[in-house]
């Protein structure tokens, strides 16, 4: 027992609580704490160490209860350290085994609800109160399917593990050094043989992609301030972006193209536009999240929910982009202002709240498809390539006609769109404004 870590012990405490509340009234000490402890020890022995994580606690408890249920099915609970000892002998009657097996099956199936109803130490109420404060429990929509709502929330999920907000007050050079060192550190992990942890590559990808953008933004900030530019700086930024392109994520190409635009390298950015456009069309054929935005349904929800975290993460990053304040210089000026739009206006003056939610304050989120058209429009306008400029505007218009502006409304009446449709409309009206089509701007 002394070799168990915190998560093991938390699981142990939970199964003891469940025993006391659900089994003690009928079986007293005949189904004892020692039986549950034995199931715990066998469960720990028969699973990989990385299963025992805080965020996986419920599944850990299920595995322990499943181990005990297997013992009950066999009418044999083997002692953990002494051979040929059945801990059920003289404790459980033969006719009680089937009933206990069924009871445990029900507990495992509805475990989360069971835990929320634990009376001991008012643990159930405490967990319930915490759960209701979580975004996924606050979200509701016209569609009553819980699965549909879950998948909508997954679309909004933030998988970036390195936010960068805390460094914004530090000096630019110091900030660059911090981000640069962190990138090098994570690159070392990425190059190392991760073995069974290789499935978590996408977390490293997300982090390194964010860091590359943070360094690029710091570089652009220096450039805007008129400081002399060291050629090594821009070469380093290019090297970091080039490394992120190896991950095969469409969003990473889009981030680099956006940086090139903001750095005034318009012809270089154009080289990536056609490549990204081709990737978008190819991705649409097999990306379930992309398909869901045009044809939302429970059937697609189920398929998405069954995907691995890695696959869903890649699909999402092939559809959406999120920029933070730490990389705000890597987006066009209009979108930079969007990061502050939640501060504008009087919330009580309107029934429709600003389209930001939870972790998305201080961020700017876009759908990659319309963002590409917007970036193309701005670039071709500056290069005076009028035919291509008009084509980009038409593509942006068509996008806002095709994609469903599916809204999610939270209990505190905030509204946001799973496709970040509001951002797409703002990009569209900016293009219309530059075209002096003021009636269209008003309509948009």
N, C-alpha and C positions, 0 to 999 in steps of 0.2 A: 504493500500500500504506500510506503514511503517513496517508491520510485514513480508514482503517478504524478502527472503534471496538473496544472490548473484546470484545463478542459476536462480531463478525466474525472477530477474531483467534483466539478460542477455537474457533470452527467450523473455521478454517483449520488449527489445530493438530490437531484431531480427524481431519480428512480426511487430513492427512499421516501420522498414526499408522495409519489404516486402510489407506492405500496401502502403507506399509512392511510391515505384517503380512500383508495379503491379496493384494497384487498384485506386490510386488517379487520374491518367490521365483520366479515364473514369467516375468514380463515385464521384470524389472530396470529400467533407466532408459528403456526404450522407452515405457512409460506413466509419465511423469515427474511430479515435483512441479509443474513448470510447467503441465502439462495441468490438474491439480487447481486450481492457483492461477487459471488462466484461467477455469475453470468457476465459481470463487468470485466473481470480478470481474463476470462476466455475471449471476450470481445476484443479487448486490447491486444491480446496475444495474436489473434487471427486477422488483424487488419493492419493496413499500412499506417505509419505514424502521421502522414500528412492528412489523413481523414479527420484527425482530432484537432479541429480548428474551431475558434469561437463561432464563426458564422455557420458552422456545420453542426452545432450542438444538438439540434432537434434530431438530425439523422443519426447522430451518435447514440442518443437515447433509444431511438427506434431499433438500432442494431443490437443494443444490449437486451432490450425486451424481446427482440426476435430470437436471440440466443437462448433466453429463458424459455420462450415458447417451444423451441426445438427440443430442449430438455424435457419439457412437459409432454410433448408428443411422443417421446421415446420412453417416458416414465422413468427417466434416469437423469439425475443431476450429479455429474462426476465431481468429486472433491478436486480442488485445483492442485493440491500438493501430495495427496495420499491416494495411491492406486486402489481400485476395486472398492471404493466407498461411494454408495448412492445416497446423497443427502435427502432424497425424498422418502427413504425407508422409514416407516413408522410416523410419517408426517402427513402425507397426502393419501387419501383413500382412492382405490382404483376408479370408482365411479365419478370422482371429482376431476380427474385429468381432462376429459373432453370439455367440460364446462370452463375450466381454467384456460385451456387452449383457445376457445372461442372468445373468452373475455379479453385475453391478451391481444388477440387479433383485432378486436374492436378498438382497444386502447391505442394500438400502433396506428391503425387507420385514421383515428381522430385525435392524434396526440396533441397537436397544437391547441385544439379546443379544450382538451382535458387539462393541459397545463394552465390555461387561462382561467379554469374554474377551481384551481387548488385554493382551499380556504386557509391552509396553514401559513402563518406569517403574512396573510393577505397577499401572497405572492401572485396569485392569479389576477387580482384586481390591479396590482402594480404593473404587471406585464400588459394587461389590457389597456391601461391608461397610456403606457408608452407606445403601444402599437397604434392606437388611434391618432397619435401625433405624427406617425410616419406617413409620408406622402402617399404610398400605395394604398393605405387604408382610407385616406381622405378623398381619393379620386373617385368620381362617378361620372357617368355619361348617359346619353339617351339609350345607348345599347346596354342591356342589362347583363350581358355575359361577363362574368368575372374574368374569364380567360382573355376575352377581348380587351378588357381594361388593363389586365396585367401586361399584355403584349404592347399596348399603347405606352405604358409606363416604361417598358424596356427600351422603347425607341428614344425616350428622353434620358435614359441612364447615362451617368458620367463614369467612364471607366478610367479616366486619367488619374494617375496616382500622385502626380506631381503638379500642384496647383500654381506655385510661383508667386502668389499674392504677397506673401510675407516679405519678399525681397524688393518690392516696388519702391520702398523708401530708402533703400541703400543707393550709394553712388553708382553711376552707370558702369564704370569699369569694374567695380567690385561685384556688381550684379552679373556682368558678363563672365567674370572669372568663376563665380559660384556655379552658374549654369553650365559653363564649359567643363568644369571639373566633374560635375555630376554626370554629364553626358559621357565623359571618358569612363567613369566608374561603371555606368550601366552598360556601355559598349563591351567592357571586359566581361561582364556577366553574360552578355549576349553571345560572345565568341566562345565562352567556356562550354564544355559538355555538360548540359544540365540534367541529362538522364531522364528520370521520371517527371521532373519539373518542366520538361520541354513544352508540355501542354499549356504552360502559363506564359509562353513567349509573347502573347498578345499584350500582356501587362507591360512587359519591357518595351514593346513596340510603341505603345501609347505614351509611355513616359519619355522615351528618347525623342519621339516626334515633337512632344510639347517642348522639351528642352532646346531642340534645334530652332523652333520658332521663337523661343524666349531670347536666345542669343541673337538671332536675326533682328528681332524687334529692338534690342538694345543697340545694335549696330546702326539701325535706321534712325533711332532717336539721336545718336551722336551726329549723324549726318545732317539731320534737320537743324540741330543746334549750331551747325557750321564748324564743328571740330574737324581737324585734319583726319583724313581716312588712311589708316594703315592698310596697304594691300593684303597683308597677312590676315586681317580681320575678315575681309570679304571672301578670301580663299577658304578660311576656316568655316565660314557660314555655308559656303557651297559644299564643302566636304561633309558637313553634318547633314545637310539636306540630301546629298547623294547617298549617304548611308541609310537614311529613312526610306528612300525610294526602293531599296533592296527588299523591303518588306512586302512589296506587291500590293500596297493599299492605295486605292484610287485617291482617297482624301489627302495622302501625303504629296502626290503629284499636284493636287489642287493648291495645297499650302505653298509649295515651291513656286508655282505660277503666280500666286497672289503676291508673294515676296518680290518676285522679279518685276511685277507691275509697280509695286510701291517703291522699288529701287530705281524706277525709270528705265528698266531694260525691256522696252516694249517688244522689240523684234524677237528677243530671246523668249519672252513669255508666249509669243505667238507660236513658237515651235512646239510648245507643250499643249496648246489649245486643241489641235487636231488629235493628238495622242489621247488626251483626256476624254474628248468627245467620243472617240472610238471605244475607249474603255467603258464609258457609261453605257453605251448601247449593248456591249457584250455582257456587262454586269446585269442589265435588266432581264436577261434571259433566264438567270438562275437565282437572282437575289430575291428572297421571299419578302424581305422588308420593303424593297422597292415596289414589288407587286402589291403589297398590302396597302400602300398609299393610294393606289389607283382603284383597287377592288378590295376594300376592307371586308373581312368575313371571319366567322368563327373557325371555318375550316383552315384558313391560312394562319389564324392565331395558334391553332393546335400544332401545325407544322413548325412554326417558329419556336413555340414553347418547348418542343422536343429536340431542338437543335442544341449542340454544345455551346457553352459560353464563348468559346473561341470563335466558332463559326458565326454566331449572332453578332459578336463584337466586330468581326471583319466586315460583315454585311452592313452593319450600321455605319462603320467608318467609310464605307464605299458610297453611302447615301448622304450622311450629315457631316457637318464640320462645326466645331465649337472653338471660338477664339476667346481668350481671357485677357484681362488688362495687361498681363505680362507679355503678351504677343500682339497687342493692339496696333502696333505700328505696321504690322504685316497685312493689314486689310485696308481697302479704300476708305476715305474719310467718312462717308455717310455711315458705313457700318461701324466705324470706330465710335461715332456718336451714339449708336444704338446701345452700347454698353452702359450708357448713363440714362437711357430713356425711362427707366423705372423710377427715377427721381423726379420726373416732370409731372406736373398736374396735381389736381386734388382728387384723391380716390373717392371721396364721398360725393363728388359732383356727378358721377356717372354710374350707371348700372354695369357697365363693361369695364373691367379692370385691365390694367396693362398686361400684355402677354408674356409675363415672366413668371417663373415658378420655382420655388425651392432653391436649389443650387445654381439656377440659371440667372439669378441676379448677378450683376457685374460681368456678365458674359454676353457674347453675341453668337447666335446659332443660325446656321443657314443650311438649306438643302443644296447639295453640290451642283445638281443639274442647273437650276436657275442662277446660282452664283457664277457658274462658268459663263452663261450667256451674258450676265451683267458685266463680268470682267472683260469679255470679248467686246461688248459694246463700248465700254470706256476706252479700251486700248485702240480699237479701230477708229474711234472718234478722234483720238489724239494723233493717230497716224494718217488721218484724213482718207481712210479707206471706206468710202461711203456705202458701197454695195454690201460689204461685210458687216458694217455697222447696222444697216437696216435689217439684214438677216438675223443678227443677234437679237435685236429688239422683237422681231416676229417670234423667234424661239421662246423668248421670255413670256410673251403674251400667250402663246400656245400652252406653255407649261401651267400657267395659272388657270387655264380652262380645263386641263385634263386632271390634274392632281386634286383629290378630294380634300377640302379644307376641314378635315375631321377635328372637331373641338373637344377638349376635355375640360370640364368645369369642376373646380374643387369646392369643398364645403365653405370656404371663406370667399366664394364667388369669383375667384381668379379664373381667368380663361387662358389656355394656351393651346397651341395646335401641334399635333403629333408630327406634322410635316414642316413645322416652322413656316407655315403659310404666310404669316404676317410679315416675316422678313422678306419673303419672295415679293409680296405686294409692294413693300417699301422700295425694293430695288427697281421694280417696274415703274413706280411713279417717279423715281429719280431720273430714269432714262426718258420718260415722257416729258418731264420738266425740262431736261436739256434739249429736247426736240421742240420745246415751246408749244406742246399740245396740252394746254391748260385744262380744257374740258375733260380730256382723258385722265389727267392727273386727279381732278376732282372725283371722277367716277371711281378710279382705282382706290 
